[in-house]
Structures are given as structure tokens and as C-alpha cells.
């Protein structure tokens, strides 16, 4: 019971960090971009979240479950096999989503923003899809190992990176900066995950 409470409290702490930085980011965006700009940013964020939800289709939950079970039995070969196959599959889905978004950027822009003038922003955001699914898989892998201390640290670091990067780019490049920051953050977050996992010998880099 104590382990469950500890795990829940640590996950809650990570969630609180994400929520807090999200609120701060929104407040700053409101000052820099105004109401209309915040609306565009919100739609771009929602679009990205929807595509990633469809791409992953509940697979990360399965990864967490299987990794947790195999870790108890010390079946690391099976764990790495699951990790490799899942990464390959979801990166493929992410790449397909990127290609489809590129092909239908104007239509998507009209659908979610009532104008095709935002199509380039949508394409830039879509460039993050293959990287974002990698981050999602690594996140599920870490939760499956029940390394909640590492999970909290990574979540807080990535939240800070996200806040600083998005605010900085939005300040200098407005909505275009937000789109670019989404792409950069997906790469930076992967670097943080891999660095932590490799440093703590929780993943093999080949």
C-alpha cells in the first residue's frame, strides 16, 4: 500500500509540474499574442494531440504493462525486443501522419482555423510527430520499469525546457515560433529521456 501511495504521489508531482508550466505558458502567450493568437496556438496544440493519440492508439499502455511484467521476471531481452518493435511501428505511423499532413495542410488549416494561411505552421508542427511518438514510447517504458524518481525528474526538466523554449520562440517569432518550438521540444525531450535512461543503465544504445 505504501508503494502505491508513493508511486501515485510522484506521478501527481510530475503532472503538477506539467500543469503549472502550462498555465504559466498560456498566461505569457496571452500577453504576447493576444486572444486571437492564443486561439491559433490552442488549435495547433489540439491538432497535434489528436494526431498523436490516433498514432499511438493505446499502445503505450500495453508497453507499460508488458515491461512491468517482464521486468519482474528479469526478461530484458523480451523488453528490448518490445521496445525496438514498438519504436519502429510508431515512428512509421508518425512519418505517415507527417506525410498526410503535408499533403493536406491547406485543408486541415481551413478545417481547424478557417483559413489556409496557417498551413505552413501545421506542417512545422507535424514535423514533430515521428519524434513525439518516440518520447511517448520512452515515457511508457520508464513507467513500466516503475522508476518513478527518474520519471519525476525527467518530467520536471522537460516541462522547464518546454516553457523556456516556447516562450522564447513565441516572443521573437510569434505563432511561427510556437510551431518551431513544438518541433524542437520533441527532439530535446528525447535527448533528456535517452540521457537519463542510458546514464542509469536502463537502456542499451546501439
N, C-alpha and C positions, 0 to 999 in steps of 0.2 A: 504494500500500500504506500509506503514511504517513497519507493522508487517511482511509482506512478505520479504521486503528487509532485515530486521533484522534476520529473520529465515535463509534466504539464506546465509547471511554473516557469521552466526555462523556455519552453516553446512560446508561452504567453509573453515572456520578456522580449523575445525576438519579434513577435507580432507587434508588440507595443512600440518597438523601435521603428518598424516599418510605417505604422500608422502615424506616429509623431512626425517623422520626416516628411510623410505625405502631406500632412496638414500644413507644415511649415512651407513646403514647396508650393502648395496651392495658394497660400496667402501671398507669397512673393510673386507668383505668376500673376495674381490679380492686380498687383501694383504695377508690374512691368507691362503686361499685355492687355489689361483691361478685361471687361466681361466677355467681349467677343473672342478675344484671343484665348481666354481660359476655356471657352466653349469648344474651340477648334482642338486645343490640346486634349481636352476630355474625350472628344470623339476619336482622336488618333490613338489615345490610350485604350479606349474601349475596343476599337478595331483590332489592335494588337493582342489584347487579352482574349478576344473571341477566337481569333485565328489560332493562337497557341493552345487554347482549350480544345479546339477541334483536332489539332495536330497530335496532341498527346493522348486524348480520348481515354483518360483514366489510367493510362499505362504507368505513370509514376507511382500510383497507389500499389499496383502489383509489384513494382520493383522494390518498394519499401518492405512489403510483406515477405517476398521471396528472400531478399537479402537478410532480413531479420531471422528467418528460419534457417537458412544455410549457414549464417554466422554462428548460430548456436551449435551447429554440427561441425564447425570448422571446415566447411566445404568451400574454400576460397577459389578453387578452380571453377566451380559452378557459378560463383558470384561474379567473377571477372568475365565469364562467358555471357552471362545475362547482361552485364554492363556493356560489353562490346556490341552485342547484337542489338540491344535497345538503342544505343547511341547511333549506330548505323541506320536503323529504321527511322528514328525520329528526325535525324538530320536530313534524311531523304524527304520526309514529309515537310520539313521546314523549307527545303530547297524548292519543292514543288509549289508550296504556298507562295514563296517569293516569286517564282516564275509566273504563276497565275495572277498575282497582284500586279506585276509589271505589265502583263498583257491587258489587264482590265482596270488599270489605275484610274483612268478618266471616269469610268462607270462607277467605281467604288467611291470616288471623290464626290460625284454627283449624288450618290445614294445617301452617304452619311453626312455630307457637308453642303449639299445643294449647290455645288459649284465644282467644275473640273479644274479650277485654278490651284487646287491643293494636291493635285495628283503626284507631283514630284515629292512632296512631303510624305505621302503614303508609301511611295516606292522606297524612300530612305528608311522609313520605319520598318518596312518589310525586309530590308537587308539584314535586320537583326534576328529574323525568325530562326535560321539554322543555328545561330549561336545561343539564342534564348532557350531552345529545346535542350541543348547540351547542359545549360545551367540547371534546368528543371530536373534532368536525369541525375546530375551530381547531387542536387538537393535531396532527391528521393533516396539516393544511395546512402548519403550521410545519415538521414533519419532512420534508415533501415539498420544501420550499424549502432544506432542508439548513442551516438557521440554527441549528446546534447550540449555539452560545454563548447565544443567546436562549432556546433550549429549556431549557437547564440553569438559567438564571436564573429563568425562569417556574416551572419545576418546584419549585425550592427555595422561592421565595416562596409558591407555592400550598400547599406542604407545611407551611410555618410557619403560614400562615393557617388551614389545616385543623386543625392541632394546637391552636393557641390558641383557635379558635372552639369546637371540640368539647369541649375540656377545660373551658372557661369555662361553656358551657351545661349540660354534664353536672353540673358542680359545683353549679350553682344550681337546675337543674330536673330532674336525674336522667335517666331514659330519654327523657322528653318533650323534654328539652333536646337530647339527641343527635339525635332526629328533626328538630327545628327547625334544628339546626346543619347537617345534611345539605342542607337546602333553601337556607339562607343561603350556605353554602360554594359551591354550584353557581353562584350569582349572582356572588359575589365573585371566583371563579376566572375567569369570563367577562370581568369588568371588567379583571382583570390581563392576560389574553390580548389583549383589544382595545386596551388602553392601550399595550402593548408593540408590537403589530403596527402600530398607527397611528403611534406615535412613530417607528418605524423605517421608515415608508413601505412596509409590506409588505401593507397592506390599505387599501381605499378605503371610507370611511364615508359613506353617503348617507342 
